[in-house]
């Protein structure tokens, strides 16, 4: 149509990008390498169950940026400005423990084994 809007919402556009990058990675890991830096954050947000498999197979992402995506919450999930903070203070612990395996894996890859043991 000829509506005067900005098209799909930011979240819908991010999800579409994630779906495209997942398909590209599945079809040709080498071709997807320049775009793999975006994938940890997107997978964490839209396909969290696929994040570890990507981290183990991907080669074109920055380890520290991926670790930040696994540890963080605000930058990754706050797309539309709505924040759900109606739970207790253990919420951030619960969310970060959801990606504990991914964090341990990445910490081990960057040589921070002491931090990995503390996760």
C-alpha positions as CSV (number, residue, x, y, z in Angstrom):
1,X,0.0,0.0,0.0
2,X,0.8,3.6,0.0
3,X,0.5,4.2,3.7
4,X,2.7,6.9,5.3
5,X,4.4,4.8,7.9
6,X,7.8,3.6,8.6
7,X,6.9,0.1,7.5
8,X,7.3,-2.8,9.9
9,X,8.1,-2.1,13.5
10,X,11.7,-2.2,14.6
11,X,11.2,-5.5,16.3
12,X,9.6,-7.1,13.2
13,X,12.5,-5.8,11.1
14,X,15.1,-7.2,13.5
15,X,13.3,-10.5,13.6
16,X,13.2,-10.6,9.8
17,X,16.9,-9.8,9.7
18,X,17.6,-12.6,12.2
19,X,15.6,-15.1,10.1
20,X,17.5,-14.1,7.0
21,X,20.9,-14.4,8.7
22,X,19.9,-17.8,10.2
23,X,19.0,-19.0,6.7
24,X,22.2,-17.6,5.2
25,X,24.3,-19.2,7.9
26,X,22.6,-22.6,7.4
27,X,23.0,-22.4,3.7
28,X,26.6,-21.0,3.5
29,X,28.6,-20.3,6.7
30,X,31.4,-18.6,4.7
31,X,29.0,-16.3,2.9
32,X,27.4,-15.3,6.2
33,X,30.7,-14.6,8.0
34,X,30.7,-10.8,7.4
35,X,27.3,-10.7,9.1
36,X,27.9,-13.1,12.0
37,X,28.7,-10.2,14.3
38,X,25.0,-9.3,14.5
39,X,23.9,-12.9,15.1
40,X,24.6,-13.5,18.9
41,X,22.4,-10.5,19.9
42,X,19.7,-11.4,17.4
43,X,19.6,-15.1,18.2
44,X,19.6,-14.2,22.0
45,X,16.5,-12.1,21.4
46,X,14.5,-14.2,18.8
47,X,15.9,-17.8,18.8
48,X,17.7,-18.3,22.2
49,X,17.8,-22.1,21.8
50,X,20.0,-21.8,18.7
51,X,22.6,-19.4,20.3
52,X,25.0,-22.1,21.6
53,X,25.1,-24.0,18.3
54,X,25.9,-20.8,16.5
55,X,28.6,-19.8,19.0
56,X,30.2,-23.2,18.5
57,X,30.1,-23.1,14.7
58,X,30.4,-19.5,13.8
59,X,33.8,-17.9,13.2
60,X,32.9,-14.3,12.1
61,X,31.8,-12.8,15.4
62,X,33.7,-11.0,18.1
63,X,34.0,-13.2,21.2
64,X,33.7,-10.3,23.7
65,X,30.8,-8.7,21.9
66,X,29.0,-12.1,21.9
67,X,29.8,-12.4,25.6
68,X,28.3,-9.0,26.2
69,X,25.1,-10.0,24.3
70,X,24.9,-13.1,26.6
71,X,25.4,-11.1,29.8
72,X,23.5,-8.0,28.9
73,X,19.8,-7.4,28.9
74,X,19.0,-3.7,28.4
75,X,20.6,-3.1,25.0
76,X,19.4,-6.4,23.6
77,X,15.8,-6.6,24.6
78,X,14.8,-2.9,24.8
79,X,13.8,-2.3,21.3
80,X,10.6,-0.3,21.7
81,X,11.3,1.3,25.0
82,X,9.0,-0.8,27.1
83,X,10.8,-2.4,30.0
84,X,9.3,-5.1,32.2
85,X,10.8,-4.6,35.6
86,X,7.9,-5.8,37.8
87,X,9.8,-8.8,39.1
88,X,12.2,-9.1,42.0
89,X,15.9,-8.1,41.8
90,X,16.9,-11.6,41.1
91,X,15.4,-11.2,37.6
92,X,18.8,-10.2,36.1
93,X,20.4,-13.2,37.7
94,X,17.6,-15.5,36.3
95,X,18.0,-14.0,32.8
96,X,21.8,-14.2,32.9
97,X,21.7,-17.8,34.2
98,X,19.5,-18.6,31.2
99,X,22.6,-18.1,29.1
100,X,25.1,-19.5,31.6
101,X,26.3,-22.2,29.2
102,X,26.9,-19.7,26.5
103,X,28.8,-17.4,28.9
104,X,31.0,-20.3,30.2
105,X,31.8,-21.3,26.6
106,X,32.8,-17.8,25.5
107,X,34.7,-17.0,28.7
108,X,36.7,-20.2,28.1
109,X,37.4,-19.2,24.5
110,X,38.8,-15.9,25.5
111,X,40.9,-17.4,28.3
112,X,39.0,-16.2,31.3
113,X,38.6,-19.6,32.9
114,X,38.4,-18.1,36.4
115,X,35.4,-16.1,35.5
116,X,33.9,-19.1,33.7
117,X,34.1,-21.1,36.9
118,X,32.2,-18.4,38.7
119,X,29.2,-18.4,36.4
